[in-house]
Amino acid sequence: MWGIIISIVMAVIIGIIGDAIAGHNMPGGVIGAMIAGFVGAWVGAWLFGDWGPVIGNFAVIPAILGTAIFVFILGLISRLFSRTT
């Protein structure tokens, strides 16, 4: 039970930090930050591996970098669609 709670809290924290690095382009508030944290952790582990401190089954540094990349790309896509409509 505590593992799930720690994972969710870490996903939110990582999502908020990644959003701040990428320029605050993440829609959805805390839920969006949590989803971005989970997706960013997966992207970061895929791109950078599992190095650095691990908290709540997240390698923190690659997860933050992956989240920043994910939020940046998501912001670009949302700006592209907002200009065409």
VMD Tcl script that builds the backbone (N, CA, C; Angstrom):
set m [mol new atoms 255]
animate dup $m
set s [atomselect $m all]
$s set {name element resname resid chain x y z} {
  {N N MET 1 A 0.816 -1.201 0.000}
  {CA C MET 1 A 0.000 0.000 0.000}
  {C C MET 1 A 0.859 1.264 0.000}
  {N N TRP 2 A 1.869 1.309 0.865}
  {CA C TRP 2 A 2.730 2.486 0.923}
  {C C TRP 2 A 3.525 2.659 -0.361}
  {N N GLY 3 A 3.857 1.563 -1.026}
  {CA C GLY 3 A 4.604 1.660 -2.274}
  {C C GLY 3 A 3.831 2.391 -3.352}
  {N N ILE 4 A 2.526 2.137 -3.424}
  {CA C ILE 4 A 1.687 2.813 -4.411}
  {C C ILE 4 A 1.572 4.299 -4.092}
  {N N ILE 5 A 1.388 4.612 -2.822}
  {CA C ILE 5 A 1.267 6.017 -2.417}
  {C C ILE 5 A 2.567 6.764 -2.689}
  {N N ILE 6 A 3.704 6.155 -2.369}
  {CA C ILE 6 A 5.001 6.789 -2.627}
  {C C ILE 6 A 5.218 6.969 -4.122}
  {N N SER 7 A 4.814 5.981 -4.929}
  {CA C SER 7 A 4.959 6.108 -6.386}
  {C C SER 7 A 4.110 7.250 -6.937}
  {N N ILE 8 A 2.883 7.383 -6.451}
  {CA C ILE 8 A 2.017 8.463 -6.920}
  {C C ILE 8 A 2.567 9.821 -6.508}
  {N N VAL 9 A 3.007 9.936 -5.260}
  {CA C VAL 9 A 3.574 11.205 -4.786}
  {C C VAL 9 A 4.833 11.556 -5.579}
  {N N MET 10 A 5.687 10.576 -5.829}
  {CA C MET 10 A 6.903 10.833 -6.612}
  {C C MET 10 A 6.554 11.225 -8.048}
  {N N ALA 11 A 5.532 10.595 -8.630}
  {CA C ALA 11 A 5.120 10.961 -9.990}
  {C C ALA 11 A 4.636 12.403 -10.040}
  {N N VAL 12 A 3.895 12.830 -9.021}
  {CA C VAL 12 A 3.409 14.220 -8.982}
  {C C VAL 12 A 4.590 15.179 -8.840}
  {N N ILE 13 A 5.506 14.879 -7.927}
  {CA C ILE 13 A 6.666 15.755 -7.711}
  {C C ILE 13 A 7.524 15.819 -8.961}
  {N N ILE 14 A 7.799 14.676 -9.562}
  {CA C ILE 14 A 8.610 14.643 -10.786}
  {C C ILE 14 A 7.886 15.376 -11.915}
  {N N GLY 15 A 6.572 15.221 -12.021}
  {CA C GLY 15 A 5.804 15.926 -13.043}
  {C C GLY 15 A 5.847 17.434 -12.872}
  {N N ILE 16 A 5.750 17.895 -11.635}
  {CA C ILE 16 A 5.807 19.336 -11.372}
  {C C ILE 16 A 7.189 19.894 -11.678}
  {N N ILE 17 A 8.239 19.173 -11.290}
  {CA C ILE 17 A 9.606 19.632 -11.583}
  {C C ILE 17 A 9.865 19.632 -13.082}
  {N N GLY 18 A 9.459 18.564 -13.772}
  {CA C GLY 18 A 9.635 18.512 -15.231}
  {C C GLY 18 A 8.859 19.596 -15.941}
  {N N ASP 19 A 7.666 19.899 -15.452}
  {CA C ASP 19 A 6.856 20.973 -16.025}
  {C C ASP 19 A 7.535 22.324 -15.823}
  {N N ALA 20 A 8.123 22.538 -14.658}
  {CA C ALA 20 A 8.827 23.800 -14.395}
  {C C ALA 20 A 10.045 23.947 -15.303}
  {N N ILE 21 A 10.750 22.856 -15.546}
  {CA C ILE 21 A 11.928 22.899 -16.426}
  {C C ILE 21 A 11.507 23.184 -17.865}
  {N N ALA 22 A 10.412 22.587 -18.308}
  {CA C ALA 22 A 9.984 22.718 -19.702}
  {C C ALA 22 A 9.213 23.998 -19.983}
  {N N GLY 23 A 8.890 24.784 -18.990}
  {CA C GLY 23 A 8.248 26.060 -19.245}
  {C C GLY 23 A 6.763 26.103 -18.954}
  {N N HIS 24 A 6.261 25.274 -18.086}
  {CA C HIS 24 A 4.862 25.282 -17.646}
  {C C HIS 24 A 3.886 25.122 -18.795}
  {N N ASN 25 A 4.041 24.071 -19.579}
  {CA C ASN 25 A 3.137 23.801 -20.693}
  {C C ASN 25 A 2.193 22.645 -20.426}
  {N N MET 26 A 2.222 22.048 -19.224}
  {CA C MET 26 A 1.443 20.851 -18.925}
  {C C MET 26 A 0.020 21.215 -18.529}
  {N N PRO 27 A -0.971 20.755 -19.290}
  {CA C PRO 27 A -2.361 20.981 -18.882}
  {C C PRO 27 A -2.785 19.938 -17.855}
  {N N GLY 28 A -3.824 20.217 -17.101}
  {CA C GLY 28 A -4.406 19.214 -16.241}
  {C C GLY 28 A -4.065 19.307 -14.775}
  {N N GLY 29 A -3.283 20.273 -14.364}
  {CA C GLY 29 A -2.965 20.453 -12.951}
  {C C GLY 29 A -2.219 19.281 -12.348}
  {N N VAL 30 A -2.649 18.852 -11.170}
  {CA C VAL 30 A -1.952 17.793 -10.444}
  {C C VAL 30 A -2.103 16.447 -11.148}
  {N N ILE 31 A -3.281 16.168 -11.683}
  {CA C ILE 31 A -3.494 14.908 -12.402}
  {C C ILE 31 A -2.623 14.867 -13.656}
  {N N GLY 32 A -2.547 15.978 -14.372}
  {CA C GLY 32 A -1.676 16.053 -15.539}
  {C C GLY 32 A -0.214 15.886 -15.164}
  {N N ALA 33 A 0.184 16.475 -14.035}
  {CA C ALA 33 A 1.557 16.329 -13.564}
  {C C ALA 33 A 1.849 14.884 -13.190}
  {N N MET 34 A 0.872 14.198 -12.582}
  {CA C MET 34 A 1.066 12.800 -12.220}
  {C C MET 34 A 1.224 11.937 -13.462}
  {N N ILE 35 A 0.376 12.148 -14.441}
  {CA C ILE 35 A 0.478 11.378 -15.685}
  {C C ILE 35 A 1.793 11.679 -16.388}
  {N N ALA 36 A 2.175 12.959 -16.426}
  {CA C ALA 36 A 3.448 13.338 -17.033}
  {C C ALA 36 A 4.613 12.719 -16.268}
  {N N GLY 37 A 4.506 12.625 -14.948}
  {CA C GLY 37 A 5.559 12.002 -14.150}
  {C C GLY 37 A 5.722 10.531 -14.468}
  {N N PHE 38 A 4.605 9.804 -14.603}
  {CA C PHE 38 A 4.681 8.385 -14.945}
  {C C PHE 38 A 5.227 8.184 -16.356}
  {N N VAL 39 A 4.698 8.937 -17.315}
  {CA C VAL 39 A 5.170 8.803 -18.703}
  {C C VAL 39 A 6.621 9.266 -18.812}
  {N N GLY 40 A 6.947 10.355 -18.137}
  {CA C GLY 40 A 8.317 10.865 -18.171}
  {C C GLY 40 A 9.302 9.923 -17.528}
  {N N ALA 41 A 8.895 9.219 -16.475}
  {CA C ALA 41 A 9.779 8.230 -15.861}
  {C C ALA 41 A 10.053 7.093 -16.827}
  {N N TRP 42 A 9.036 6.696 -17.568}
  {CA C TRP 42 A 9.230 5.641 -18.559}
  {C C TRP 42 A 10.138 6.120 -19.694}
  {N N VAL 43 A 9.887 7.335 -20.189}
  {CA C VAL 43 A 10.704 7.900 -21.271}
  {C C VAL 43 A 12.147 8.096 -20.794}
  {N N GLY 44 A 12.317 8.615 -19.587}
  {CA C GLY 44 A 13.652 8.838 -19.054}
  {C C GLY 44 A 14.429 7.553 -18.857}
  {N N ALA 45 A 13.753 6.514 -18.362}
  {CA C ALA 45 A 14.429 5.217 -18.198}
  {C C ALA 45 A 14.783 4.623 -19.553}
  {N N TRP 46 A 13.927 4.837 -20.547}
  {CA C TRP 46 A 14.187 4.313 -21.880}
  {C C TRP 46 A 15.351 5.049 -22.544}
  {N N LEU 47 A 15.412 6.372 -22.375}
  {CA C LEU 47 A 16.461 7.163 -23.012}
  {C C LEU 47 A 17.781 7.167 -22.243}
  {N N PHE 48 A 17.703 7.283 -20.913}
  {CA C PHE 48 A 18.905 7.519 -20.116}
  {C C PHE 48 A 19.293 6.366 -19.206}
  {N N GLY 49 A 18.462 5.356 -19.074}
  {CA C GLY 49 A 18.776 4.242 -18.190}
  {C C GLY 49 A 18.281 4.485 -16.777}
  {N N ASP 50 A 18.735 3.660 -15.854}
  {CA C ASP 50 A 18.282 3.723 -14.462}
  {C C ASP 50 A 19.426 4.091 -13.535}
  {N N TRP 51 A 20.001 5.251 -13.706}
  {CA C TRP 51 A 21.098 5.687 -12.844}
  {C C TRP 51 A 20.598 6.773 -11.906}
  {N N GLY 52 A 21.358 7.045 -10.893}
  {CA C GLY 52 A 20.987 8.077 -9.927}
  {C C GLY 52 A 20.156 7.499 -8.796}
  {N N PRO 53 A 19.701 8.352 -7.905}
  {CA C PRO 53 A 18.912 7.877 -6.761}
  {C C PRO 53 A 17.564 7.320 -7.207}
  {N N VAL 54 A 17.134 6.264 -6.530}
  {CA C VAL 54 A 15.855 5.622 -6.831}
  {C C VAL 54 A 14.930 5.808 -5.629}
  {N N ILE 55 A 13.793 6.449 -5.863}
  {CA C ILE 55 A 12.790 6.656 -4.820}
  {C C ILE 55 A 11.439 6.234 -5.393}
  {N N GLY 56 A 10.747 5.337 -4.716}
  {CA C GLY 56 A 9.432 4.903 -5.185}
  {C C GLY 56 A 9.493 4.226 -6.534}
  {N N ASN 57 A 10.531 3.464 -6.782}
  {CA C ASN 57 A 10.788 2.763 -8.051}
  {C C ASN 57 A 11.020 3.700 -9.230}
  {N N PHE 58 A 11.331 4.967 -8.962}
  {CA C PHE 58 A 11.682 5.927 -10.001}
  {C C PHE 58 A 13.158 6.263 -9.870}
  {N N ALA 59 A 13.913 6.142 -10.959}
  {CA C ALA 59 A 15.253 6.710 -10.998}
  {C C ALA 59 A 15.034 8.208 -11.204}
  {N N VAL 60 A 15.296 8.995 -10.188}
  {CA C VAL 60 A 14.811 10.367 -10.112}
  {C C VAL 60 A 15.350 11.252 -11.242}
  {N N ILE 61 A 16.639 11.256 -11.475}
  {CA C ILE 61 A 17.215 12.169 -12.473}
  {C C ILE 61 A 16.751 11.833 -13.892}
  {N N PRO 62 A 16.823 10.569 -14.340}
  {CA C PRO 62 A 16.272 10.280 -15.675}
  {C C PRO 62 A 14.772 10.541 -15.772}
  {N N ALA 63 A 14.034 10.336 -14.684}
  {CA C ALA 63 A 12.591 10.590 -14.707}
  {C C ALA 63 A 12.300 12.078 -14.888}
  {N N ILE 64 A 13.045 12.928 -14.210}
  {CA C ILE 64 A 12.848 14.375 -14.358}
  {C C ILE 64 A 13.209 14.815 -15.770}
  {N N LEU 65 A 14.316 14.322 -16.301}
  {CA C LEU 65 A 14.707 14.677 -17.669}
  {C C LEU 65 A 13.680 14.171 -18.679}
  {N N GLY 66 A 13.206 12.945 -18.504}
  {CA C GLY 66 A 12.195 12.390 -19.402}
  {C C GLY 66 A 10.889 13.156 -19.328}
  {N N THR 67 A 10.500 13.586 -18.122}
  {CA C THR 67 A 9.276 14.363 -17.964}
  {C C THR 67 A 9.410 15.727 -18.632}
  {N N ALA 68 A 10.568 16.362 -18.489}
  {CA C ALA 68 A 10.783 17.656 -19.138}
  {C C ALA 68 A 10.695 17.515 -20.655}
  {N N ILE 69 A 11.266 16.456 -21.193}
  {CA C ILE 69 A 11.186 16.216 -22.641}
  {C C ILE 69 A 9.741 15.971 -23.057}
  {N N PHE 70 A 9.029 15.135 -22.293}
  {CA C PHE 70 A 7.634 14.822 -22.604}
  {C C PHE 70 A 6.757 16.069 -22.559}
  {N N VAL 71 A 6.905 16.884 -21.529}
  {CA C VAL 71 A 6.096 18.099 -21.395}
  {C C VAL 71 A 6.442 19.097 -22.500}
  {N N PHE 72 A 7.713 19.213 -22.863}
  {CA C PHE 72 A 8.124 20.113 -23.931}
  {C C PHE 72 A 7.481 19.702 -25.256}
  {N N ILE 73 A 7.537 18.407 -25.570}
  {CA C ILE 73 A 6.945 17.913 -26.816}
  {C C ILE 73 A 5.428 18.073 -26.785}
  {N N LEU 74 A 4.813 17.792 -25.645}
  {CA C LEU 74 A 3.369 17.966 -25.511}
  {C C LEU 74 A 2.974 19.431 -25.688}
  {N N GLY 75 A 3.778 20.349 -25.152}
  {CA C GLY 75 A 3.522 21.779 -25.335}
  {C C GLY 75 A 3.632 22.201 -26.792}
  {N N LEU 76 A 4.624 21.649 -27.493}
  {CA C LEU 76 A 4.755 21.961 -28.922}
  {C C LEU 76 A 3.557 21.468 -29.712}
  {N N ILE 77 A 3.118 20.261 -29.411}
  {CA C ILE 77 A 1.968 19.700 -30.120}
  {C C ILE 77 A 0.708 20.492 -29.817}
  {N N SER 78 A 0.496 20.878 -28.559}
  {CA C SER 78 A -0.703 21.650 -28.227}
  {C C SER 78 A -0.689 23.027 -28.862}
  {N N ARG 79 A 0.489 23.652 -28.964}
  {CA C ARG 79 A 0.569 24.954 -29.649}
  {C C ARG 79 A 0.303 24.798 -31.137}
  {N N LEU 80 A 0.756 23.712 -31.712}
  {CA C LEU 80 A 0.518 23.456 -33.141}
  {C C LEU 80 A -0.965 23.311 -33.412}
  {N N PHE 81 A -1.670 22.552 -32.575}
  {CA C PHE 81 A -3.108 22.375 -32.774}
  {C C PHE 81 A -3.902 23.630 -32.443}
  {N N SER 82 A -3.439 24.434 -31.510}
  {CA C SER 82 A -4.172 25.657 -31.174}
  {C C SER 82 A -4.031 26.705 -32.266}
  {N N ARG 83 A -2.973 26.684 -33.006}
  {CA C ARG 83 A -2.804 27.639 -34.109}
  {C C ARG 83 A -3.629 27.252 -35.326}
  {N N THR 84 A -3.878 25.949 -35.533}
  {CA C THR 84 A -4.608 25.524 -36.715}
  {C C THR 84 A -6.109 25.636 -36.554}
  {N N THR 85 A -6.591 25.749 -35.311}
  {CA C THR 85 A -8.043 25.816 -35.131}
  {C C THR 85 A -8.526 27.226 -34.953}
}
mol reanalyze $m
mol bondsrecalc $m
mol representation Tube
mol addrep $m
